[in-house]
Amino acid sequence: MKKKTLVTGVTGQDGSYLIEILLDKGYEVHGIVRRASSFNTSRISHLYQDPGVNGVDLFFHYGDLADEGSIRKIIYKIQPDEIYNLAAQSDVEISFKIPEYTLDVTGVGTLRLLEIVRDFQTDTGKRVKFYQASSSEMFGNSPAPQDESTAFSPRSPYGAAKVLAHDITKNYREAYGLFAVNGILFNHESPRRGENFVTRKITRGVARIKAGLDKKLYLGNLDARRDWGYAPEYMEAAWLMLQQAEPDDYVIGTGESRSVKEFVEEAFKHAGMPDWQNYVEVNDPRYLRPSEVHYLQADPRKAKEKLGWEAKTKWDGLVKIMVEHDLKEYGLL
């Protein structure tokens, strides 16, 4: 019998890479798709096959973490062996504008899932392994480098929501014996990153300027430092966490931190435009947050020791991957 897995947030960057990994490993994969008036499945359309075709291992279900009933029906119907909770309102800047929604979906949504898993295990006797996508934003301005023992000090509603989700996952593991893990993932990017996130905004902006479609790239704080890695590798780490004998929490990152300014410089350099200052306007008030996280850098030693995982793609290789993808999108490569 194939293992069954359920993935929330399946239409996002991480979800799309995770289901590729799971399908390659022979899983039957079920993804939860949130209903929208426009199609939001572009990242996974290449994986879709009509469920009437024999041998199809990927299935989609409509549901929402804000709707407990829809999630309960899906879990009881599928009876998954593993659940990966990747769904969230994940834009830090937007979380300041819609804090209540962010806390409800990103934080309380995780609680809803865990309660359903606990009930399901009690009712069926089937053990489910649960992965929660935690975030380096939980650390806020705690001193770098940050590891599994670093204190949380969130600086945004998104960070606070992720702390709630992280802590309740740990609580359900300790209180009810659930196989529940937290993957504390530092920033991870790819060509599939949403265009509202700063890395993709930069690489896409570089391509549009080179193509003559835009003259300027407007950014906020260039001094913020982040530990940037390659998203597919981080999803492999998420899978590894659920293959361990005992559940635990793990920091996932490269161990190297770079500023937004350095990312900008590298992106323009890869596009053959080293004079980036001519094209970038900084400290645009539209992109400045009420409170900022200044310096994130992972200490991923535990992941290397316990999971055998370490990042293969460092930040400059990541910039190259993303810039070349966006240059190709505009016919420049």
Phi and psi in degrees as GROMACS dihedral restraints (atoms count N, CA, C in turn):
[ dihedral_restraints ]
;  ai    aj    ak    al  type     phi  dphi    fc
    3     4     5     6     1   -71.8    20    10
    4     5     6     7     1   145.7    20    10
    6     7     8     9     1   -67.2    20    10
    7     8     9    10     1   141.4    20    10
    9    10    11    12     1  -105.3    20    10
   10    11    12    13     1   136.1    20    10
   12    13    14    15     1  -131.7    20    10
   13    14    15    16     1   147.6    20    10
   15    16    17    18     1  -117.7    20    10
   16    17    18    19     1   129.6    20    10
   18    19    20    21     1  -121.0    20    10
   19    20    21    22     1   121.1    20    10
   21    22    23    24     1   -90.1    20    10
   22    23    24    25     1   155.8    20    10
   24    25    26    27     1    68.4    20    10
   25    26    27    28     1    30.7    20    10
   27    28    29    30     1   -67.9    20    10
   28    29    30    31     1   -23.0    20    10
   30    31    32    33     1   -85.5    20    10
   31    32    33    34     1    -4.7    20    10
   33    34    35    36     1   -83.5    20    10
   34    35    36    37     1   178.6    20    10
   36    37    38    39     1   -53.8    20    10
   37    38    39    40     1   -55.6    20    10
   39    40    41    42     1   -64.8    20    10
   40    41    42    43     1   -42.1    20    10
   42    43    44    45     1   -59.2    20    10
   43    44    45    46     1   -41.3    20    10
   45    46    47    48     1   -64.8    20    10
   46    47    48    49     1   -40.8    20    10
   48    49    50    51     1   -71.8    20    10
   49    50    51    52     1   -39.1    20    10
   51    52    53    54     1   -62.4    20    10
   52    53    54    55     1   -43.4    20    10
   54    55    56    57     1   -68.9    20    10
   55    56    57    58     1   -29.8    20    10
   57    58    59    60     1   -61.1    20    10
   58    59    60    61     1   -44.6    20    10
   60    61    62    63     1   -63.3    20    10
   61    62    63    64     1   -45.6    20    10
   63    64    65    66     1   -66.9    20    10
   64    65    66    67     1   -41.7    20    10
   66    67    68    69     1   -62.9    20    10
   67    68    69    70     1   -40.1    20    10
   69    70    71    72     1   -64.3    20    10
   70    71    72    73     1   -28.3    20    10
   72    73    74    75     1   -88.6    20    10
   73    74    75    76     1     1.2    20    10
   75    76    77    78     1    91.8    20    10
   76    77    78    79     1    18.1    20    10
   78    79    80    81     1   -79.9    20    10
   79    80    81    82     1   156.2    20    10
   81    82    83    84     1   -92.0    20    10
   82    83    84    85     1   118.6    20    10
   84    85    86    87     1  -110.2    20    10
   85    86    87    88     1   131.3    20    10
   87    88    89    90     1  -120.6    20    10
   88    89    90    91     1   128.9    20    10
   90    91    92    93     1  -117.6    20    10
   91    92    93    94     1   142.5    20    10
   93    94    95    96     1   -95.7    20    10
   94    95    96    97     1   124.8    20    10
   96    97    98    99     1  -112.3    20    10
   97    98    99   100     1   129.9    20    10
   99   100   101   102     1   -83.7    20    10
  100   101   102   103     1   130.2    20    10
  102   103   104   105     1   -63.5    20    10
  103   104   105   106     1   133.2    20    10
  105   106   107   108     1  -143.2    20    10
  106   107   108   109     1   156.8    20    10
  108   109   110   111     1   -74.2    20    10
  109   110   111   112     1   -18.6    20    10
  111   112   113   114     1  -117.5    20    10
  112   113   114   115     1   155.3    20    10
  114   115   116   117     1   -68.0    20    10
  115   116   117   118     1   131.8    20    10
  117   118   119   120     1  -126.6    20    10
  118   119   120   121     1    30.9    20    10
  120   121   122   123     1  -113.1    20    10
  121   122   123   124     1    23.4    20    10
  123   124   125   126     1   -62.3    20    10
  124   125   126   127     1   -31.4    20    10
  126   127   128   129     1   -72.3    20    10
  127   128   129   130     1   -18.8    20    10
  129   130   131   132     1  -120.4    20    10
  130   131   132   133     1     3.9    20    10
  132   133   134   135     1   -62.7    20    10
  133   134   135   136     1   -29.3    20    10
  135   136   137   138     1   -70.2    20    10
  136   137   138   139     1   -13.8    20    10
  138   139   140   141     1   -98.2    20    10
  139   140   141   142     1   -12.7    20    10
  141   142   143   144     1   -77.1    20    10
  142   143   144   145     1   137.3    20    10
  144   145   146   147     1  -134.2    20    10
  145   146   147   148     1   151.1    20    10
  147   148   149   150     1   -59.0    20    10
  148   149   150   151     1   129.6    20    10
  150   151   152   153     1   -63.9    20    10
  151   152   153   154     1   -11.6    20    10
  153   154   155   156     1   -77.9    20    10
  154   155   156   157     1   -13.4    20    10
  156   157   158   159     1   -77.4    20    10
  157   158   159   160     1   135.3    20    10
  159   160   161   162     1   -63.3    20    10
  160   161   162   163     1   139.0    20    10
  162   163   164   165     1    86.4    20    10
  163   164   165   166     1     3.8    20    10
  165   166   167   168     1   -70.0    20    10
  166   167   168   169     1   132.5    20    10
  168   169   170   171     1  -118.1    20    10
  169   170   171   172     1     9.7    20    10
  171   172   173   174     1  -125.3    20    10
  172   173   174   175     1   124.7    20    10
  174   175   176   177     1  -133.8    20    10
  175   176   177   178     1   142.9    20    10
  177   178   179   180     1  -114.5    20    10
  178   179   180   181     1   145.6    20    10
  180   181   182   183     1  -134.2    20    10
  181   182   183   184     1   139.3    20    10
  183   184   185   186     1   -80.5    20    10
  184   185   186   187     1   130.9    20    10
  186   187   188   189     1  -168.3    20    10
  187   188   189   190     1   173.6    20    10
  189   190   191   192     1  -154.5    20    10
  190   191   192   193     1   133.9    20    10
  192   193   194   195     1   -64.9    20    10
  193   194   195   196     1   -14.9    20    10
  195   196   197   198     1   -83.3    20    10
  196   197   198   199     1    -5.5    20    10
  198   199   200   201     1  -122.1    20    10
  199   200   201   202     1    94.2    20    10
  201   202   203   204     1   -57.8    20    10
  202   203   204   205     1   -39.7    20    10
  204   205   206   207     1   -61.0    20    10
  205   206   207   208     1   -42.8    20    10
  207   208   209   210     1   -65.2    20    10
  208   209   210   211     1   -39.2    20    10
  210   211   212   213     1   -70.1    20    10
  211   212   213   214     1   -40.9    20    10
  213   214   215   216     1   -59.6    20    10
  214   215   216   217     1   -45.6    20    10
  216   217   218   219     1   -60.6    20    10
  217   218   219   220     1   -42.7    20    10
  219   220   221   222     1   -64.4    20    10
  220   221   222   223     1   -46.9    20    10
  222   223   224   225     1   -64.5    20    10
  223   224   225   226     1   -43.3    20    10
  225   226   227   228     1   -68.3    20    10
  226   227   228   229     1   -30.3    20    10
  228   229   230   231     1   -74.2    20    10
  229   230   231   232     1   -45.7    20    10
  231   232   233   234     1   -78.0    20    10
  232   233   234   235     1   -39.4    20    10
  234   235   236   237     1    56.4    20    10
  235   236   237   238     1    62.4    20    10
  237   238   239   240     1   -73.0    20    10
  238   239   240   241     1   155.4    20    10
  240   241   242   243     1   -84.8    20    10
  241   242   243   244     1   -33.0    20    10
  243   244   245   246     1  -135.5    20    10
  244   245   246   247     1   146.4    20    10
  246   247   248   249     1  -128.1    20    10
  247   248   249   250     1   130.4    20    10
  249   250   251   252     1  -113.8    20    10
  250   251   252   253     1   114.4    20    10
  252   253   254   255     1   -95.5    20    10
  253   254   255   256     1    96.3    20    10
  255   256   257   258     1  -104.7    20    10
  256   257   258   259     1    -7.5    20    10
  258   259   260   261     1   -72.0    20    10
  259   260   261   262     1   140.7    20    10
  261   262   263   264     1  -174.3    20    10
  262   263   264   265     1   159.9    20    10
  264   265   266   267     1   -85.8    20    10
  265   266   267   268     1   100.8    20    10
  267   268   269   270     1  -104.6    20    10
  268   269   270   271     1     5.2    20    10
  270   271   272   273     1   -88.8    20    10
  271   272   273   274     1   116.0    20    10
  273   274   275   276     1   -62.0    20    10
  274   275   276   277     1   -46.5    20    10
  276   277   278   279     1   -61.2    20    10
  277   278   279   280     1   -44.3    20    10
  279   280   281   282     1   -67.0    20    10
  280   281   282   283     1   -27.4    20    10
  282   283   284   285     1   -62.6    20    10
  283   284   285   286     1   -25.7    20    10
  285   286   287   288     1   -71.2    20    10
  286   287   288   289     1   -26.0    20    10
  288   289   290   291     1   -87.5    20    10
  289   290   291   292     1   -31.2    20    10
  291   292   293   294     1  -130.3    20    10
  292   293   294   295     1    64.8    20    10
  294   295   296   297     1   -65.5    20    10
  295   296   297   298     1   -38.9    20    10
  297   298   299   300     1   -64.7    20    10
  298   299   300   301     1   -45.2    20    10
  300   301   302   303     1   -61.8    20    10
  301   302   303   304     1   -42.6    20    10
  303   304   305   306     1   -59.6    20    10
  304   305   306   307     1   -46.3    20    10
  306   307   308   309     1   -65.3    20    10
  307   308   309   310     1   -37.6    20    10
  309   310   311   312     1   -67.3    20    10
  310   311   312   313     1   -49.8    20    10
  312   313   314   315     1   -78.4    20    10
  313   314   315   316     1   -48.6    20    10
  315   316   317   318     1   -74.9    20    10
  316   317   318   319     1   -38.7    20    10
  318   319   320   321     1   -95.3    20    10
  319   320   321   322     1   -65.3    20    10
  321   322   323   324     1   -66.7    20    10
  322   323   324   325     1   -29.4    20    10
  324   325   326   327     1   -57.1    20    10
  325   326   327   328     1   -38.3    20    10
  327   328   329   330     1   -65.3    20    10
  328   329   330   331     1   -40.9    20    10
  330   331   332   333     1   -60.3    20    10
  331   332   333   334     1   -42.5    20    10
  333   334   335   336     1   -58.4    20    10
  334   335   336   337     1   -45.6    20    10
  336   337   338   339     1   -59.9    20    10
  337   338   339   340     1   -47.5    20    10
  339   340   341   342     1   -63.1    20    10
  340   341   342   343     1   -38.4    20    10
  342   343   344   345     1   -63.7    20    10
  343   344   345   346     1   -41.3    20    10
  345   346   347   348     1   -65.2    20    10
  346   347   348   349     1   -43.3    20    10
  348   349   350   351     1   -60.9    20    10
  349   350   351   352     1   -42.8    20    10
  351   352   353   354     1   -62.1    20    10
  352   353   354   355     1   -45.0    20    10
  354   355   356   357     1   -63.4    20    10
  355   356   357   358     1   -42.9    20    10
  357   358   359   360     1   -61.6    20    10
  358   359   360   361     1   -43.9    20    10
  360   361   362   363     1   -64.4    20    10
  361   362   363   364     1   -39.7    20    10
  363   364   365   366     1   -64.5    20    10
  364   365   366   367     1   -41.7    20    10
  366   367   368   369     1   -74.1    20    10
  367   368   369   370     1   -34.0    20    10
  369   370   371   372     1  -110.8    20    10
  370   371   372   373     1   -21.0    20    10
  372   373   374   375     1    77.4    20    10
  373   374   375   376     1     5.2    20    10
  375   376   377   378     1   -91.9    20    10
  376   377   378   379     1   127.5    20    10
  378   379   380   381     1   -85.4    20    10
  379   380   381   382     1   133.7    20    10
  381   382   383   384     1  -115.9    20    10
  382   383   384   385     1   132.5    20    10
  384   385   386   387     1   -91.3    20    10
  385   386   387   388     1   133.5    20    10
  387   388   389   390     1  -123.0    20    10
  388   389   390   391     1   126.8    20    10
  390   391   392   393     1  -111.3    20    10
  391   392   393   394     1   127.1    20    10
  393   394   395   396     1  -109.3    20    10
  394   395   396   397     1   127.0    20    10
  396   397   398   399     1   -81.3    20    10
  397   398   399   400     1    94.1    20    10
  399   400   401   402     1   -83.8    20    10
  400   401   402   403     1   176.8    20    10
  402   403   404   405     1  -141.3    20    10
  403   404   405   406     1   146.4    20    10
  405   406   407   408     1   -64.2    20    10
  406   407   408   409     1   -17.8    20    10
  408   409   410   411     1   -62.0    20    10
  409   410   411   412     1   -18.2    20    10
  411   412   413   414     1   -64.0    20    10
  412   413   414   415     1   -29.2    20    10
  414   415   416   417     1   -73.3    20    10
  415   416   417   418     1   -25.7    20    10
  417   418   419   420     1    57.4    20    10
  418   419   420   421     1  -124.7    20    10
  420   421   422   423     1  -104.9    20    10
  421   422   423   424     1    25.8    20    10
  423   424   425   426     1   -62.5    20    10
  424   425   426   427     1   143.8    20    10
  426   427   428   429     1   -56.4    20    10
  427   428   429   430     1   139.5    20    10
  429   430   431   432     1   -87.4    20    10
  430   431   432   433     1   154.7    20    10
  432   433   434   435     1   -75.6    20    10
  433   434   435   436     1   154.3    20    10
  435   436   437   438     1  -105.5    20    10
  436   437   438   439     1   135.9    20    10
  438   439   440   441     1  -128.8    20    10
  439   440   441   442     1  -166.5    20    10
  441   442   443   444     1   -65.5    20    10
  442   443   444   445     1   -20.0    20    10
  444   445   446   447     1   -98.8    20    10
  445   446   447   448     1    -2.5    20    10
  447   448   449   450     1   -68.3    20    10
  448   449   450   451     1   138.5    20    10
  450   451   452   453     1   -68.1    20    10
  451   452   453   454     1   144.0    20    10
  453   454   455   456     1   -83.7    20    10
  454   455   456   457     1   139.7    20    10
  456   457   458   459     1  -150.6    20    10
  457   458   459   460     1    68.3    20    10
  459   460   461   462     1   -63.0    20    10
  460   461   462   463     1   148.1    20    10
  462   463   464   465     1  -118.4    20    10
  463   464   465   466     1    15.9    20    10
  465   466   467   468     1  -155.3    20    10
  466   467   468   469     1   159.4    20    10
  468   469   470   471     1   -57.4    20    10
  469   470   471   472     1   -35.7    20    10
  471   472   473   474     1   -61.6    20    10
  472   473   474   475     1   -48.1    20    10
  474   475   476   477     1   -60.5    20    10
  475   476   477   478     1   -41.1    20    10
  477   478   479   480     1   -65.0    20    10
  478   479   480   481     1   -39.9    20    10
  480   481   482   483     1   -63.8    20    10
  481   482   483   484     1   -39.3    20    10
  483   484   485   486     1   -68.4    20    10
  484   485   486   487     1   -34.1    20    10
  486   487   488   489     1   -62.6    20    10
  487   488   489   490     1   -44.8    20    10
  489   490   491   492     1   -56.6    20    10
  490   491   492   493     1   -49.3    20    10
  492   493   494   495     1   -62.4    20    10
  493   494   495   496     1   -42.5    20    10
  495   496   497   498     1   -61.8    20    10
  496   497   498   499     1   -50.3    20    10
  498   499   500   501     1   -66.7    20    10
  499   500   501   502     1   -37.5    20    10
  501   502   503   504     1   -71.6    20    10
  502   503   504   505     1   -31.3    20    10
  504   505   506   507     1   -64.2    20    10
  505   506   507   508     1   -46.7    20    10
  507   508   509   510     1   -62.6    20    10
  508   509   510   511     1   -40.1    20    10
  510   511   512   513     1   -63.1    20    10
  511   512   513   514     1   -43.4    20    10
  513   514   515   516     1   -68.6    20    10
  514   515   516   517     1   -30.2    20    10
  516   517   518   519     1   -65.0    20    10
  517   518   519   520     1   -45.5    20    10
  519   520   521   522     1   -78.7    20    10
  520   521   522   523     1   -35.9    20    10
  522   523   524   525     1   -82.3    20    10
  523   524   525   526     1   -37.2    20    10
  525   526   527   528     1  -119.0    20    10
  526   527   528   529     1     1.0    20    10
  528   529   530   531     1    73.8    20    10
  529   530   531   532     1    20.8    20    10
  531   532   533   534     1   -68.9    20    10
  532   533   534   535     1   146.5    20    10
  534   535   536   537     1   -82.2    20    10
  535   536   537   538     1    88.0    20    10
  537   538   539   540     1  -128.9    20    10
  538   539   540   541     1   126.9    20    10
  540   541   542   543     1  -124.3    20    10
  541   542   543   544     1   154.4    20    10
  543   544   545   546     1  -113.8    20    10
  544   545   546   547     1   123.8    20    10
  546   547   548   549     1   -99.2    20    10
  547   548   549   550     1   107.5    20    10
  549   550   551   552     1   -86.2    20    10
  550   551   552   553     1    87.6    20    10
  552   553   554   555     1   -88.3    20    10
  553   554   555   556     1   126.7    20    10
  555   556   557   558     1   -78.2    20    10
  556   557   558   559     1   174.0    20    10
  558   559   560   561     1   -52.2    20    10
  559   560   561   562     1   128.6    20    10
  561   562   563   564     1  -135.5    20    10
  562   563   564   565     1   131.1    20    10
  564   565   566   567     1  -128.8    20    10
  565   566   567   568     1   170.8    20    10
  567   568   569   570     1  -176.2    20    10
  568   569   570   571     1   174.6    20    10
  570   571   572   573     1   -62.2    20    10
  571   572   573   574     1   -16.4    20    10
  573   574   575   576     1   -89.3    20    10
  574   575   576   577     1     2.4    20    10
  576   577   578   579     1   -64.0    20    10
  577   578   579   580     1   142.0    20    10
  579   580   581   582     1   -61.0    20    10
  580   581   582   583     1   146.5    20    10
  582   583   584   585     1   -72.7    20    10
  583   584   585   586     1    -7.9    20    10
  585   586   587   588     1   -87.6    20    10
  586   587   588   589     1    -8.7    20    10
  588   589   590   591     1   -86.5    20    10
  589   590   591   592     1   144.4    20    10
  591   592   593   594     1   -60.7    20    10
  592   593   594   595     1   -37.6    20    10
  594   595   596   597     1   -64.2    20    10
  595   596   597   598     1   -47.3    20    10
  597   598   599   600     1   -71.4    20    10
  598   599   600   601     1   -33.1    20    10
  600   601   602   603     1   -60.8    20    10
  601   602   603   604     1   -39.2    20    10
  603   604   605   606     1   -67.4    20    10
  604   605   606   607     1   -52.8    20    10
  606   607   608   609     1   -67.0    20    10
  607   608   609   610     1   -36.9    20    10
  609   610   611   612     1   -69.4    20    10
  610   611   612   613     1   -39.2    20    10
  612   613   614   615     1   -62.8    20    10
  613   614   615   616     1   -40.4    20    10
  615   616   617   618     1   -59.2    20    10
  616   617   618   619     1   -46.2    20    10
  618   619   620   621     1   -64.4    20    10
  619   620   621   622     1   -40.7    20    10
  621   622   623   624     1   -67.7    20    10
  622   623   624   625     1   -36.4    20    10
  624   625   626   627     1   -68.0    20    10
  625   626   627   628     1   -44.1    20    10
  627   628   629   630     1   -63.2    20    10
  628   629   630   631     1   -32.8    20    10
  630   631   632   633     1   -80.4    20    10
  631   632   633   634     1    -4.1    20    10
  633   634   635   636     1    80.7    20    10
  634   635   636   637     1    14.0    20    10
  636   637   638   639     1   -88.2    20    10
  637   638   639   640     1   -29.4    20    10
  639   640   641   642     1  -129.2    20    10
  640   641   642   643     1   157.7    20    10
  642   643   644   645     1  -106.4    20    10
  643   644   645   646     1   -27.1    20    10
  645   646   647   648     1  -135.0    20    10
  646   647   648   649     1   154.7    20    10
  648   649   650   651     1  -117.0    20    10
  649   650   651   652     1   122.9    20    10
  651   652   653   654     1  -103.0    20    10
  652   653   654   655     1   122.1    20    10
  654   655   656   657     1  -131.5    20    10
  655   656   657   658     1   165.8    20    10
  657   658   659   660     1   -95.0    20    10
  658   659   660   661     1  -110.9    20    10
  660   661   662   663     1   -85.5    20    10
  661   662   663   664     1   114.9    20    10
  663   664   665   666     1   -85.9    20    10
  664   665   666   667     1    -8.4    20    10
  666   667   668   669     1   -89.1    20    10
  667   668   669   670     1   -15.4    20    10
  669   670   671   672     1   -60.1    20    10
  670   671   672   673     1   137.0    20    10
  672   673   674   675     1  -111.8    20    10
  673   674   675   676     1   137.1    20    10
  675   676   677   678     1  -136.6    20    10
  676   677   678   679     1   156.0    20    10
  678   679   680   681     1   -98.6    20    10
  679   680   681   682     1   102.0    20    10
  681   682   683   684     1  -101.6    20    10
  682   683   684   685     1   130.1    20    10
  684   685   686   687     1  -131.3    20    10
  685   686   687   688     1  -176.7    20    10
  687   688   689   690     1   -99.5    20    10
  688   689   690   691     1   120.6    20    10
  690   691   692   693     1   -53.6    20    10
  691   692   693   694     1   -45.3    20    10
  693   694   695   696     1   -56.9    20    10
  694   695   696   697     1   -36.9    20    10
  696   697   698   699     1   -66.3    20    10
  697   698   699   700     1   -34.6    20    10
  699   700   701   702     1   -72.0    20    10
  700   701   702   703     1   -30.8    20    10
  702   703   704   705     1   -72.5    20    10
  703   704   705   706     1   -30.2    20    10
  705   706   707   708     1   -63.0    20    10
  706   707   708   709     1   -39.1    20    10
  708   709   710   711     1   -63.9    20    10
  709   710   711   712     1   -40.1    20    10
  711   712   713   714     1   -59.6    20    10
  712   713   714   715     1   -44.2    20    10
  714   715   716   717     1   -62.1    20    10
  715   716   717   718     1   -43.1    20    10
  717   718   719   720     1   -59.6    20    10
  718   719   720   721     1   -35.9    20    10
  720   721   722   723     1   -60.4    20    10
  721   722   723   724     1   -34.8    20    10
  723   724   725   726     1   -84.8    20    10
  724   725   726   727     1    -2.3    20    10
  726   727   728   729     1   -98.7    20    10
  727   728   729   730     1     0.8    20    10
  729   730   731   732     1   -80.1    20    10
  730   731   732   733     1   160.7    20    10
  732   733   734   735     1   -69.2    20    10
  733   734   735   736     1   -33.8    20    10
  735   736   737   738     1  -129.9    20    10
  736   737   738   739     1   146.2    20    10
  738   739   740   741     1   -75.7    20    10
  739   740   741   742     1   145.7    20    10
  741   742   743   744     1  -159.8    20    10
  742   743   744   745     1   175.2    20    10
  744   745   746   747     1  -110.6    20    10
  745   746   747   748     1   144.0    20    10
  747   748   749   750     1  -139.4    20    10
  748   749   750   751     1   136.4    20    10
  750   751   752   753     1   -84.6    20    10
  751   752   753   754     1   132.9    20    10
  753   754   755   756     1  -123.8    20    10
  754   755   756   757     1   120.5    20    10
  756   757   758   759     1  -170.1    20    10
  757   758   759   760     1  -179.4    20    10
  759   760   761   762     1   -89.0    20    10
  760   761   762   763     1   -23.3    20    10
  762   763   764   765     1    86.7    20    10
  763   764   765   766     1     6.6    20    10
  765   766   767   768     1  -126.2    20    10
  766   767   768   769     1   135.2    20    10
  768   769   770   771     1  -117.7    20    10
  769   770   771   772     1   137.1    20    10
  771   772   773   774     1  -134.8    20    10
  772   773   774   775     1   154.3    20    10
  774   775   776   777     1   -84.1    20    10
  775   776   777   778     1   161.7    20    10
  777   778   779   780     1   -59.0    20    10
  778   779   780   781     1   -38.5    20    10
  780   781   782   783     1   -58.9    20    10
  781   782   783   784     1   -43.2    20    10
  783   784   785   786     1   -64.6    20    10
  784   785   786   787     1   -37.4    20    10
  786   787   788   789     1   -62.9    20    10
  787   788   789   790     1   -42.3    20    10
  789   790   791   792     1   -61.4    20    10
  790   791   792   793     1   -49.7    20    10
  792   793   794   795     1   -56.9    20    10
  793   794   795   796     1   -45.5    20    10
  795   796   797   798     1   -66.5    20    10
  796   797   798   799     1   -39.9    20    10
  798   799   800   801     1   -64.1    20    10
  799   800   801   802     1   -46.9    20    10
  801   802   803   804     1   -66.3    20    10
  802   803   804   805     1   -35.4    20    10
  804   805   806   807     1   -62.8    20    10
  805   806   807   808     1   -43.8    20    10
  807   808   809   810     1   -63.8    20    10
  808   809   810   811     1   -26.3    20    10
  810   811   812   813     1   -90.3    20    10
  811   812   813   814     1     4.7    20    10
  813   814   815   816     1    77.2    20    10
  814   815   816   817     1    25.8    20    10
  816   817   818   819     1  -129.8    20    10
  817   818   819   820     1    72.3    20    10
  819   820   821   822     1   -66.4    20    10
  820   821   822   823     1   -18.1    20    10
  822   823   824   825     1   -85.5    20    10
  823   824   825   826     1    58.6    20    10
  825   826   827   828     1   -61.9    20    10
  826   827   828   829     1   -28.0    20    10
  828   829   830   831     1   -59.5    20    10
  829   830   831   832     1   -24.5    20    10
  831   832   833   834     1   -72.7    20    10
  832   833   834   835     1   -13.5    20    10
  834   835   836   837     1  -118.9    20    10
  835   836   837   838     1    -5.3    20    10
  837   838   839   840     1  -116.7    20    10
  838   839   840   841     1   129.7    20    10
  840   841   842   843     1  -106.7    20    10
  841   842   843   844     1   126.5    20    10
  843   844   845   846     1  -110.2    20    10
  844   845   846   847     1   168.8    20    10
  846   847   848   849     1    56.0    20    10
  847   848   849   850     1    34.7    20    10
  849   850   851   852     1   -64.7    20    10
  850   851   852   853     1   121.3    20    10
  852   853   854   855     1   -58.8    20    10
  853   854   855   856     1   -22.1    20    10
  855   856   857   858     1   -65.6    20    10
  856   857   858   859     1   -22.5    20    10
  858   859   860   861     1  -116.4    20    10
  859   860   861   862     1    12.8    20    10
  861   862   863   864     1   -95.6    20    10
  862   863   864   865     1   131.9    20    10
  864   865   866   867     1   -90.5    20    10
  865   866   867   868     1   154.0    20    10
  867   868   869   870     1   -59.2    20    10
  868   869   870   871     1   -34.0    20    10
  870   871   872   873     1  -142.0    20    10
  871   872   873   874     1   138.3    20    10
  873   874   875   876     1  -115.1    20    10
  874   875   876   877     1   146.7    20    10
  876   877   878   879     1   -94.0    20    10
  877   878   879   880     1   121.9    20    10
  879   880   881   882     1   -91.2    20    10
  880   881   882   883     1   -37.0    20    10
  882   883   884   885     1  -149.7    20    10
  883   884   885   886     1   108.0    20    10
  885   886   887   888     1  -117.6    20    10
  886   887   888   889     1   131.2    20    10
  888   889   890   891     1  -150.9    20    10
  889   890   891   892     1   122.7    20    10
  891   892   893   894     1   -77.7    20    10
  892   893   894   895     1   148.3    20    10
  894   895   896   897     1  -113.8    20    10
  895   896   897   898     1    92.5    20    10
  897   898   899   900     1   -93.5    20    10
  898   899   900   901     1    26.4    20    10
  900   901   902   903     1   -61.9    20    10
  901   902   903   904     1   -37.1    20    10
  903   904   905   906     1   -62.3    20    10
  904   905   906   907     1   -41.6    20    10
  906   907   908   909     1   -62.0    20    10
  907   908   909   910     1   -38.9    20    10
  909   910   911   912     1   -67.5    20    10
  910   911   912   913     1   -43.2    20    10
  912   913   914   915     1   -71.7    20    10
  913   914   915   916     1   -42.9    20    10
  915   916   917   918     1   -92.9    20    10
  916   917   918   919     1   -36.9    20    10
  918   919   920   921     1  -100.4    20    10
  919   920   921   922     1   -16.1    20    10
  921   922   923   924     1    71.3    20    10
  922   923   924   925     1    25.1    20    10
  924   925   926   927     1  -108.4    20    10
  925   926   927   928     1   139.8    20    10
  927   928   929   930     1  -152.5    20    10
  928   929   930   931     1   151.7    20    10
  930   931   932   933     1   -66.3    20    10
  931   932   933   934     1   134.1    20    10
  933   934   935   936     1   -96.5    20    10
  934   935   936   937     1   -33.9    20    10
  936   937   938   939     1   -99.2    20    10
  937   938   939   940     1   116.6    20    10
  939   940   941   942     1   -89.4    20    10
  940   941   942   943     1   178.7    20    10
  942   943   944   945     1   -64.1    20    10
  943   944   945   946     1   -38.5    20    10
  945   946   947   948     1   -69.7    20    10
  946   947   948   949     1   -36.0    20    10
  948   949   950   951     1   -65.8    20    10
  949   950   951   952     1   -36.9    20    10
  951   952   953   954     1   -63.4    20    10
  952   953   954   955     1   -44.9    20    10
  954   955   956   957     1   -59.1    20    10
  955   956   957   958     1   -43.5    20    10
  957   958   959   960     1   -61.2    20    10
  958   959   960   961     1   -45.5    20    10
  960   961   962   963     1   -57.6    20    10
  961   962   963   964     1   -46.1    20    10
  963   964   965   966     1   -72.3    20    10
  964   965   966   967     1   -41.4    20    10
  966   967   968   969     1   -64.8    20    10
  967   968   969   970     1   -45.6    20    10
  969   970   971   972     1   -63.5    20    10
  970   971   972   973     1   -37.9    20    10
  972   973   974   975     1   -60.2    20    10
  973   974   975   976     1   -46.9    20    10
  975   976   977   978     1   -73.4    20    10
  976   977   978   979     1   -30.8    20    10
  978   979   980   981     1   -63.5    20    10
  979   980   981   982     1   -40.8    20    10
  981   982   983   984     1   -64.5    20    10
  982   983   984   985     1   -37.3    20    10
  984   985   986   987     1   -60.0    20    10
  985   986   987   988     1   -30.6    20    10
  987   988   989   990     1  -102.8    20    10
  988   989   990   991     1    17.0    20    10
  990   991   992   993     1    70.4    20    10
  991   992   993   994     1    26.3    20    10
  993   994   995   996     1  -101.0    20    10
  994   995   996   997     1    -2.2    20    10
